[in-house]
Amino acid sequence: MINGIDTDLIVMAIWGLIFAIFIIKLFKSICLVPTKSAYIVERLGKYHKTLDAGFHALIPFVDNVAYVHDLKEETIDVPPQECFSSDEVNVEVDGVIYISVMDPVKASYGITDYRYAAIQLAQTTTRSVIGTLDLDRTFEERDLISAKVVEVLDQAGALWGIRVHRYEIKNITPPETVKNAMEMQVNAERERRALLAKSEGDKQSKINRSEGVKAETINRSEGEMQRRINEAEGKAEEILTLARATAESIERLAEVIAAPGGHNALRMQLGEQYMRQLDGLSHNSSRIVLPGNMVNFDYWMDSIGLKEKA
C-alpha cells in the first residue's frame, strides 16, 4: 500500500482504462460508408486510401478517417454582393451554385474549403461580367453571366476535385431611385403602347367603315345598273314583241285585203269606226276644227286607196 492506497487497484484501473480505450478504438476502426459518400483515410498522418460505400476495417491507432465527403450534388447560396454595371449603376446580385465532389482526394488536399472558394470565385466572376454590361442588359443577359461563372468555376474545380453543374442568379436588385425610374419608363412605354393600340384601332375602324360604305355604294350602283339593264331589256323585249305583233297583224291584214271580198270588208270596218268617231263629235264639250270635207267618207276612202269595188 502507498499512503493507504492499494497499488493493485491502481494498476487494475490503468489497465482497465487502456482496455477501454482499445475497445473504443477497435469499434472506431470499423467503418460503414454510406452510398454516395467517400472517406479519406490517413495512416500515421499521411494519405493512405479512399473508402467507397460499404464495410471497411481500419488498423486501430494507425489509420484515421481525416475527411468525409458527400458525393451527391449540393446547392450553395452565394450571398448578395454589390456590383457596378458599365454605366456606373450599383446593383445587388445573389445566386446559387450547384456542385458535386468528383475527386475526394483533391477536395481534401487541393484546397482548404472548396465551398467557400467556390462562393468567392462566383462573386468575383459575377462582378467582372456585370462590369462589362449596362444596366438594361444585366436583366437580359442572365444566361451569359451564369455561363461565364460556370466556365471559370469549372477551370478551378478541376484542381479542387469538384464539378460545377450550373450557376443561377436569383435576384438583381437596383437602387430604389433606379427602380422608380425603371417603373416610370415601363409605365410610359405601356401608355405609349396603349395610345398606339387605340390609334390603330381607330384607324382600322375608320377603314372598316369606309370599306363598308364603299361596298354599300358599289352594291347599290350595281343593283341600280342591273335594274336599268333589266328595264331596258324588258322595254326592248316589249318593243320587239309589239313589232312582231304589228308585223304579224299587218301581214294578216294584207292577206285579208288580198283575199276575195277583203277590200270591201276593210272598207266596211273603217266605215264603222269612222261613224263612231263622228258620233263622238256630237257632244257639246267637244270642240274640234276639221276640214270641210271631213264628213265625205268616200273622199277619205279614195284618198287612202280604198275605192269601193263593184
C-alpha positions as CSV (number, residue, x, y, z in Angstrom):
1,M,0.0,0.0,0.0
2,I,1.1,3.5,-0.8
3,N,-0.2,6.1,1.7
4,G,-3.2,3.9,2.3
5,I,-3.9,3.3,-1.4
6,D,-3.8,-0.2,-2.8
7,T,-1.4,-0.3,-5.7
8,D,-3.1,-3.3,-7.2
9,L,-6.3,-1.3,-7.6
10,I,-4.4,1.5,-9.3
11,V,-2.8,-0.9,-11.7
12,M,-6.1,-2.6,-12.5
13,A,-7.7,0.8,-13.1
14,I,-4.9,1.8,-15.5
15,W,-5.2,-1.5,-17.4
16,G,-9.0,-1.1,-17.4
17,L,-8.6,2.3,-18.9
18,I,-6.2,1.1,-21.5
19,F,-8.5,-1.8,-22.4
20,A,-11.5,0.6,-22.7
21,I,-9.5,2.9,-25.0
22,F,-8.5,-0.1,-27.1
23,I,-12.1,-1.3,-27.3
24,I,-13.3,2.2,-28.3
25,K,-10.5,2.4,-31.0
26,L,-11.4,-1.1,-32.2
27,F,-15.0,-0.1,-32.7
28,K,-14.0,3.2,-34.4
29,S,-11.8,1.2,-36.8
30,I,-14.9,-0.4,-38.3
31,C,-16.3,1.9,-40.9
32,L,-19.7,1.6,-42.7
33,V,-19.5,4.1,-45.6
34,P,-23.0,5.2,-46.9
35,T,-23.9,5.3,-50.6
36,K,-22.6,8.3,-52.5
37,S,-20.1,9.1,-49.8
38,A,-16.3,8.9,-49.6
39,Y,-14.0,8.6,-46.6
40,I,-10.4,9.8,-46.8
41,V,-8.1,7.6,-44.6
42,E,-4.7,8.8,-43.3
43,R,-2.2,6.4,-41.9
44,L,0.2,7.9,-39.4
45,G,-0.8,11.4,-40.7
46,K,-0.3,10.6,-44.4
47,Y,-2.9,9.9,-47.0
48,H,-3.5,6.2,-47.3
49,K,-6.7,5.4,-49.3
50,T,-10.2,6.5,-50.1
51,L,-13.1,4.3,-48.8
52,D,-16.1,3.9,-51.0
53,A,-19.6,2.8,-50.0
54,G,-19.6,-0.4,-47.9
55,F,-17.9,-2.1,-44.9
56,H,-14.3,-1.3,-44.1
57,A,-11.9,-2.2,-41.2
58,L,-9.0,0.0,-40.2
59,I,-6.0,-0.5,-38.1
60,P,-6.6,1.0,-34.6
61,F,-4.1,3.8,-33.6
62,V,-2.6,3.7,-37.1
63,D,-5.4,4.6,-39.5
64,N,-7.7,7.6,-39.1
65,V,-10.7,9.0,-41.1
66,A,-9.5,12.5,-41.8
67,Y,-12.2,13.7,-44.3
68,V,-15.7,12.7,-45.1
69,H,-17.2,13.8,-48.4
70,D,-20.8,13.7,-49.7
71,L,-20.7,12.9,-53.4
72,K,-24.3,14.0,-54.1
73,E,-25.0,17.3,-55.9
74,E,-25.4,20.1,-53.4
75,T,-26.5,23.7,-53.6
76,I,-24.5,26.6,-52.1
77,D,-26.1,30.0,-51.7
78,V,-24.0,32.9,-52.9
79,P,-24.6,35.9,-50.6
80,P,-25.8,39.2,-52.1
81,Q,-23.0,41.5,-53.3
82,E,-22.8,44.9,-54.8
83,C,-21.7,45.2,-58.4
84,F,-21.3,48.1,-60.7
85,S,-22.5,48.0,-64.3
86,S,-20.7,49.6,-67.2
87,D,-23.0,52.7,-66.9
88,E,-22.0,53.1,-63.2
89,V,-25.2,51.8,-61.6
90,N,-24.8,49.9,-58.4
91,V,-26.8,46.7,-58.3
92,E,-27.1,43.9,-55.7
93,V,-26.7,40.4,-57.1
94,D,-27.1,37.0,-55.4
95,G,-27.3,33.4,-56.7
96,V,-26.9,29.8,-56.1
97,I,-24.3,27.2,-57.2
98,Y,-24.9,23.5,-57.9
99,I,-21.8,21.5,-57.4
100,S,-20.7,18.0,-56.5
101,V,-17.4,16.4,-55.4
102,M,-15.8,14.4,-58.2
103,D,-12.3,13.7,-56.7
104,P,-12.4,13.3,-52.9
105,V,-8.6,13.4,-52.6
106,K,-8.3,16.8,-54.4
107,A,-11.3,18.1,-52.5
108,S,-9.4,17.2,-49.3
109,Y,-5.9,18.3,-50.0
110,G,-6.2,20.6,-53.1
111,I,-7.9,23.4,-51.1
112,T,-8.8,24.2,-47.6
113,D,-12.6,24.8,-48.1
114,Y,-13.9,24.3,-51.7
115,R,-17.3,25.6,-50.8
116,Y,-16.0,28.9,-49.6
117,A,-13.6,29.1,-52.5
118,A,-16.5,28.5,-55.0
119,I,-18.6,31.2,-53.4
120,Q,-15.7,33.7,-53.6
121,L,-14.9,32.9,-57.2
122,A,-18.5,33.1,-58.2
123,Q,-18.8,36.5,-56.7
124,T,-15.7,37.9,-58.3
125,T,-16.6,36.5,-61.7
126,T,-20.1,37.9,-61.4
127,R,-18.7,41.4,-60.6
128,S,-16.3,41.3,-63.6
129,V,-19.1,40.1,-66.0
130,I,-21.6,42.7,-64.8
131,G,-19.0,45.4,-65.1
132,T,-18.9,44.8,-68.9
133,L,-22.7,45.2,-69.3
134,D,-25.0,48.2,-68.9
135,L,-28.0,48.1,-66.5
136,D,-30.6,47.1,-69.0
137,R,-28.5,44.2,-70.4
138,T,-27.8,42.8,-66.9
139,F,-31.5,41.8,-66.7
140,E,-31.4,40.3,-70.2
141,E,-28.0,38.5,-70.1
142,R,-28.5,36.3,-67.0
143,D,-27.6,33.2,-69.1
144,L,-24.4,34.9,-70.2
145,I,-23.4,35.7,-66.6
146,S,-24.3,32.2,-65.4
147,A,-22.3,30.5,-68.3
148,K,-19.2,32.7,-67.6
149,V,-19.3,31.8,-63.9
150,V,-19.7,28.1,-64.6
151,E,-16.8,28.3,-67.1
152,V,-14.4,29.9,-64.5
153,L,-15.5,27.6,-61.7
154,D,-15.0,24.5,-63.9
155,Q,-11.4,25.5,-64.6
156,A,-10.7,26.0,-60.9
157,G,-12.8,22.9,-60.0
158,A,-10.5,20.6,-61.9
159,L,-7.8,21.4,-59.3
160,W,-10.2,21.3,-56.4
161,G,-11.8,17.9,-57.3
162,I,-15.3,19.4,-57.8
163,R,-17.6,19.9,-60.7
164,V,-19.9,23.0,-61.1
165,H,-23.1,21.9,-62.8
166,R,-24.7,25.3,-63.1
167,Y,-24.9,28.7,-61.5
168,E,-28.2,30.6,-61.3
169,I,-28.7,34.3,-60.5
170,K,-31.6,34.6,-58.1
171,N,-32.0,38.4,-57.9
172,I,-30.6,41.5,-59.5
173,T,-31.7,44.4,-57.3
174,P,-31.0,48.0,-58.5
175,P,-31.2,51.0,-56.2
176,E,-34.6,52.5,-55.3
177,T,-34.1,55.6,-57.5
178,V,-33.2,53.4,-60.4
179,K,-36.2,51.1,-59.7
180,N,-38.5,54.2,-59.6
181,A,-37.1,55.4,-62.9
182,M,-37.5,52.0,-64.5
183,E,-41.1,51.8,-63.3
184,M,-41.8,55.2,-64.8
185,Q,-40.2,54.1,-68.0
186,V,-42.3,50.9,-68.1
187,N,-45.4,52.9,-67.4
188,A,-44.6,55.4,-70.1
189,E,-44.0,52.5,-72.5
190,R,-47.3,51.0,-71.6
191,E,-49.1,54.2,-72.1
192,R,-47.4,54.7,-75.5
193,R,-48.4,51.2,-76.5
194,A,-52.0,51.8,-75.3
195,L,-52.2,55.1,-77.3
196,L,-50.7,53.3,-80.3
197,A,-53.2,50.5,-80.0
198,K,-56.0,52.9,-79.6
199,S,-54.9,54.9,-82.7
200,E,-54.5,51.6,-84.7
201,G,-58.0,50.6,-83.5
202,D,-59.5,54.0,-84.6
203,K,-57.7,53.7,-87.9
204,Q,-58.9,50.2,-88.5
205,S,-62.4,51.2,-87.5
206,K,-62.4,54.1,-90.0
207,I,-61.0,51.8,-92.7
208,N,-63.7,49.3,-92.0
209,R,-66.5,51.9,-92.0
210,S,-65.2,53.4,-95.3
211,E,-64.9,49.9,-96.8
212,G,-68.4,49.2,-95.7
213,V,-69.7,52.5,-97.3
214,K,-67.7,51.7,-100.4
215,A,-69.1,48.2,-100.6
216,E,-72.6,49.5,-100.0
217,T,-72.3,52.1,-102.7
218,I,-70.9,49.6,-105.1
219,N,-73.7,47.2,-104.3
220,R,-76.3,50.0,-104.8
221,S,-74.8,51.1,-108.1
222,E,-74.6,47.5,-109.3
223,G,-78.2,47.0,-108.2
224,E,-79.3,50.2,-110.0
225,M,-77.3,49.2,-113.1
226,Q,-78.9,45.8,-113.1
227,R,-82.3,47.3,-112.6
228,R,-81.8,49.6,-115.5
229,I,-80.4,46.8,-117.6
230,N,-83.4,44.7,-116.7
231,E,-85.8,47.6,-117.5
232,A,-84.0,48.2,-120.8
233,E,-84.1,44.6,-121.7
234,G,-87.8,44.5,-120.7
235,K,-88.6,47.5,-122.9
236,A,-86.6,46.1,-125.8
237,E,-88.4,42.8,-125.4
238,E,-91.7,44.8,-125.3
239,I,-90.8,46.7,-128.4
240,L,-89.7,43.6,-130.2
241,T,-92.9,41.9,-129.2
242,L,-95.0,44.8,-130.3
243,A,-93.1,45.0,-133.6
244,R,-93.6,41.3,-134.1
245,A,-97.3,41.6,-133.3
246,T,-97.7,44.7,-135.6
247,A,-95.8,43.0,-138.4
248,E,-97.9,39.9,-137.9
249,S,-101.1,41.9,-137.9
250,I,-100.1,43.8,-141.0
251,E,-99.3,40.6,-142.8
252,R,-102.6,39.1,-141.8
253,L,-104.4,42.4,-142.8
254,A,-102.6,42.2,-146.1
255,E,-103.7,38.7,-146.6
256,V,-107.3,39.6,-145.7
257,I,-107.3,42.5,-148.2
258,A,-105.8,40.4,-150.9
259,A,-108.4,37.7,-150.3
260,P,-111.7,37.9,-152.4
261,G,-114.1,40.4,-150.7
262,G,-111.3,41.6,-148.3
263,H,-111.2,45.1,-149.8
264,N,-114.9,45.7,-149.2
265,A,-114.7,44.2,-145.7
266,L,-111.8,46.5,-144.8
267,R,-113.8,49.5,-146.2
268,M,-116.8,48.5,-144.2
269,Q,-114.8,48.1,-141.0
270,L,-113.2,51.5,-141.4
271,G,-116.6,53.0,-142.2
272,E,-118.0,51.7,-138.9
273,Q,-115.0,53.2,-137.0
274,Y,-115.4,56.4,-138.9
275,M,-119.1,56.7,-138.0
276,R,-118.4,56.0,-134.3
277,Q,-115.8,58.8,-134.2
278,L,-118.2,61.2,-135.9
279,D,-120.8,60.3,-133.4
280,G,-118.5,61.3,-130.6
281,L,-118.1,64.7,-132.0
282,S,-121.8,65.5,-131.3
283,H,-121.2,66.2,-127.7
284,N,-121.3,69.8,-126.5
285,S,-118.0,69.5,-124.7
286,S,-116.1,68.6,-127.8
287,R,-114.6,71.4,-129.9
288,I,-112.6,70.3,-132.9
289,V,-111.6,72.1,-136.1
290,L,-112.0,69.8,-139.1
291,P,-111.7,70.2,-142.8
292,G,-114.9,71.0,-144.7
293,N,-114.9,67.6,-146.4
294,M,-114.5,65.6,-143.2
295,V,-117.9,64.2,-143.5
296,N,-117.3,63.0,-147.0
297,F,-116.5,59.3,-146.3
298,D,-116.0,58.3,-149.9
299,Y,-113.4,61.1,-150.3
300,W,-111.3,59.8,-147.4
301,M,-111.5,56.2,-148.6
302,D,-110.5,57.2,-152.1
303,S,-107.5,59.2,-150.6
304,I,-106.1,56.1,-149.0
305,G,-106.7,53.9,-152.0
306,L,-109.8,52.0,-150.8
307,K,-112.2,52.8,-153.6
308,E,-115.4,50.9,-153.5
309,K,-115.3,47.9,-155.8
310,A,-118.3,46.7,-157.7
